[in-house]
C-alpha cells in the first residue's frame, strides 16, 4: 500500500482510507471482518464522523481498536461540526462538544485527522482557526482539515494562519471522482472542479476524496436506461459522464483491469497527494480496491479520461 504524508502526523496515511458509515453496534462481526481485510492489504487510516450511524460508527471503531489494542497503529480520521436541524454549527462550542464526544466514543485521547464536516462561510476563518488551534495545542488533534470546504476558503484560512502564527489546514476532503457531479449530493457538499484541481496541484495540499468511485457509477451496473437509483441519476447521469465511463471501460480492457479500478486510479494518480475513501463490504471488493490503487495513470491518460484530450 502506498502512503502520503500529512503535516502534523508522524504516521504516514495509506492511499486507501476505509470508510465506516455502515459501522454499527449490531454488526460488529462485519466491522471486524472488513477491517481485518483492510489491514491485510496494508491500510492504516479509517474514516468516521460524529453523525455516522447516530454515533455508532465511532463507537464500533473504538471498541474494535480497544479489543485489538492497535490504536497506535491506526490513523483515525473523523469529522464534526456538521449542521443540524437548526442550521450551521461551525463554531467553537460545537467543535468542542463534538470533538469531546468523538474522543469518548473512540476510546482515545487524540484524533489523528480531524475535519470540519461542513463550512459556514458566514463565520470568519480566524474564529474557526483559533478554536481548532486550541485543540491542537492541547494534543487532542494532530492535524485538521476541511471536509466540503471550497479551495478559496481553505486558501483564505491558511493565509490567515500564516499571518497570525497559527496552524493551518493540513488537508481537504471534498468529492473527487472521474464522474463529475452535476449538483451536490447533499446541501453544503463540495466536488472539486478544474480550478480546484489546479489549486491542489499548485499548493500540494493533500486531498482525501469521498465517493471516490462515484458511488458505483463505474461498476457496469448503470446505463442511461437504468433509473432505479434516484441520487445517482440526479448527480451523475450526463452525456459527459457516460463518455467517461466508456473511456474507462476501454482503458480497463487495454490494461486487463476493471473500469471501477480505473476510476480509483484516476483519483490516486493526480499530480498532488491524494487518498481515496473506500467502502468495500467483503474481501473481494477490498482486493479490487487494492489492485486499483496499484495502477498508475499517466497525465495523458488522466486528460483523456477527463475529456480534455482527444486521444491517449
ZIWOZI-V227807 format. One record per residue. N is the residue number from 1. RES is the residue in one small letter. OMEGA is omega in degrees with one decimal (999 if undefined). Layout:
# ZIWOZI-V227807
n: {N/N}
res: {RES/RES}
omega: {OMEGA/OMEGA}
This chain:
# ZIWOZI-V227807
n: {1/2/3/4/5/6/7/8/9/10/11/12/13/14/15/16/17/18/19/20/21/22/23/24/25/26/27/28/29/30/31/32/33/34/35/36/37/38/39/40/41/42/43/44/45/46/47/48/49/50/51/52/53/54/55/56/57/58/59/60/61/62/63/64/65/66/67/68/69/70/71/72/73/74/75/76/77/78/79/80/81/82/83/84/85/86/87/88/89/90/91/92/93/94/95/96/97/98/99/100/101/102/103/104/105/106/107/108/109/110/111/112/113/114/115/116/117/118/119/120/121/122/123/124/125/126/127/128/129/130/131/132/133/134/135/136/137/138/139/140/141/142/143/144/145/146/147/148/149/150/151/152/153/154/155/156/157/158/159/160/161/162/163/164/165/166/167/168/169/170/171/172/173/174/175/176/177/178/179/180/181/182/183/184/185/186/187/188/189/190/191/192/193/194/195/196/197/198/199/200/201/202/203/204/205/206/207/208/209/210/211/212/213/214/215/216/217/218/219/220/221/222/223/224/225/226/227/228/229/230/231/232/233/234/235/236/237/238/239/240/241/242/243/244/245/246/247/248/249/250/251/252/253/254/255/256/257/258/259/260/261/262/263/264/265/266/267/268/269/270/271/272/273/274/275/276/277/278/279/280/281/282/283/284/285/286/287/288/289/290/291/292/293/294/295/296/297/298/299/300/301/302/303/304/305/306/307/308/309/310/311/312}
res: {x/x/x/x/x/x/x/x/x/x/x/x/x/x/x/x/x/x/x/x/x/x/x/x/x/x/x/x/x/x/x/x/x/x/x/x/x/x/x/x/x/x/x/x/x/x/x/x/x/x/x/x/x/x/x/x/x/x/x/x/x/x/x/x/x/x/x/x/x/x/x/x/x/x/x/x/x/x/x/x/x/x/x/x/x/x/x/x/x/x/x/x/x/x/x/x/x/x/x/x/x/x/x/x/x/x/x/x/x/x/x/x/x/x/x/x/x/x/x/x/x/x/x/x/x/x/x/x/x/x/x/x/x/x/x/x/x/x/x/x/x/x/x/x/x/x/x/x/x/x/x/x/x/x/x/x/x/x/x/x/x/x/x/x/x/x/x/x/x/x/x/x/x/x/x/x/x/x/x/x/x/x/x/x/x/x/x/x/x/x/x/x/x/x/x/x/x/x/x/x/x/x/x/x/x/x/x/x/x/x/x/x/x/x/x/x/x/x/x/x/x/x/x/x/x/x/x/x/x/x/x/x/x/x/x/x/x/x/x/x/x/x/x/x/x/x/x/x/x/x/x/x/x/x/x/x/x/x/x/x/x/x/x/x/x/x/x/x/x/x/x/x/x/x/x/x/x/x/x/x/x/x/x/x/x/x/x/x/x/x/x/x/x/x/x/x/x/x/x/x/x/x/x/x/x/x/x/x/x/x/x/x}
omega: {175.9/-177.2/170.7/174.5/175.5/-176.8/-179.4/-178.7/172.3/-179.6/171.7/-178.7/-179.2/-176.5/173.8/-179.9/-174.8/176.5/-176.4/-177.5/172.3/178.6/177.7/178.8/-179.6/175.6/-175.1/177.5/176.1/177.8/-179.3/-179.5/-178.1/-179.6/173.6/177.3/-179.2/177.7/-177.6/178.6/174.9/179.4/179.8/-174.8/-174.8/-177.3/174.8/177.9/178.6/-173.8/-173.5/178.2/178.1/-179.9/-176.9/178.5/179.4/179.5/-179.3/178.0/178.6/178.2/-178.9/179.1/179.6/-178.0/-179.0/-178.9/-173.7/-176.8/-175.4/179.6/-171.6/167.0/173.8/175.0/178.9/-169.3/178.8/179.2/172.6/177.9/174.4/-176.4/179.8/178.3/-176.5/-179.4/-177.9/-179.3/-173.6/-177.5/-179.2/178.5/-179.7/-177.9/-178.9/-178.2/-179.1/176.5/179.3/178.6/179.4/-180.0/-176.4/177.7/-178.5/178.3/175.5/175.4/-179.5/-177.8/-179.0/-178.9/168.0/-170.2/176.5/174.1/169.1/-176.0/178.7/-179.6/179.2/-177.3/-179.1/179.0/-178.5/-179.1/178.7/-179.8/-179.2/-179.9/175.8/-177.7/173.8/-179.3/179.5/179.0/-179.3/178.5/174.8/-179.9/178.9/-179.4/179.7/170.9/-177.7/169.6/175.8/179.6/178.4/178.3/177.0/178.7/178.1/-179.4/-177.6/172.1/178.7/-179.1/-179.5/-177.2/-173.3/176.0/-179.6/170.4/179.8/178.0/-177.5/-178.9/174.6/179.1/173.3/169.7/169.5/176.8/178.6/172.9/-175.6/-177.8/176.7/-180.0/-177.6/173.8/179.5/-179.3/177.9/178.3/-178.0/170.8/-175.8/174.8/-176.5/179.3/179.1/177.0/178.7/178.8/178.4/177.9/-178.8/-176.0/-174.6/174.7/-179.4/179.3/178.0/-168.8/169.9/-172.8/-175.3/178.6/173.9/172.5/174.9/-177.3/-175.3/-178.5/-174.7/-179.0/-170.7/173.5/179.3/-178.4/-179.4/-171.1/-173.2/177.5/-172.1/-179.3/179.1/177.6/-177.1/-171.1/-168.3/-176.6/176.9/179.1/-178.7/-179.0/174.2/176.3/177.3/177.8/-179.9/178.7/176.9/178.0/179.6/-179.7/178.0/179.4/179.2/-176.3/179.7/179.5/179.7/-179.2/-178.4/174.3/174.0/179.7/177.6/179.2/177.1/-179.6/-172.6/-178.7/179.6/-177.4/175.0/-179.2/-177.0/174.0/-179.5/171.7/-176.4/-178.3/179.5/-177.7/178.5/-174.7/-179.0/178.2/178.7/-180.0/176.1/177.3/178.7/-177.6/177.0/-179.1/178.7/179.5/174.9/179.8/179.9/174.6/178.7/178.3/177.3/-179.0/-179.9/177.9/-178.0/179.8/176.5/175.3/-175.9/-178.6/177.4/999}
